[in-house]
Amino acid sequence: MELIEEIKELKEYKENNDLTIAELARKIEADDTTVGRWLKGKVEAKEIYQVGNVVKDEYGELYLVVNNVIGGYQLIDLNDNQASRIYETLEELINSNNDRSDVLIDAEINEI
């Protein structure tokens, strides 16, 4: 399914169920700012892939965008704690990993 079609479906769902953007965002486990931008057609990968953000891919896998201690950026797979290769820039990380279905997740990471 094309991203444009998915956004149209989200708009229809929001209107048919009389939801706010925040309520819709909670239902789809996404950040409400991102959902608002989607509905206005203003989402860019560079907004999703920022250090500290958690990204969900089309398979439901979660990734944390991090700075590497020796320089560069990585994605940490939160399902198995595996780190991606190191990318020199966020732009390189985005170009190698971004998919249209990726969404920014409103997540909180706590110490155990």
C-alpha positions, 0 to 999 in steps of 0.5 A: 500500500502506498503511503498516500493511501495509508494517510488517507485511511488514517484521516478517514479513520480519525474523522469517522471515529471523531478522534483527536490527533493524540488519540489516533497517535496512541491507537497506532503507537506513534508520536502525535507530532508525527501523526499530525505532520502525516495528516498534513503531508509534512513528514520527512525521514530526517524528522524520524531518524534523530538521536534518541528516537525509537523507530518502528518498521513495517514488521513491528521491529523497534530501533533506537537511533544512537550516537556511537561512542567512537563517532558516527550513528547506529540503530540498536535493534531493541528486540535483540540488542544488536547494533547496526553498522556505524554510519558517519552521518545521520543522512547516511543512516537515513539513506541506508535504512529509511522505509516509507512505512517507518514511524516514530514511536512515543517510547520511554526507556527505563532502567531496570 
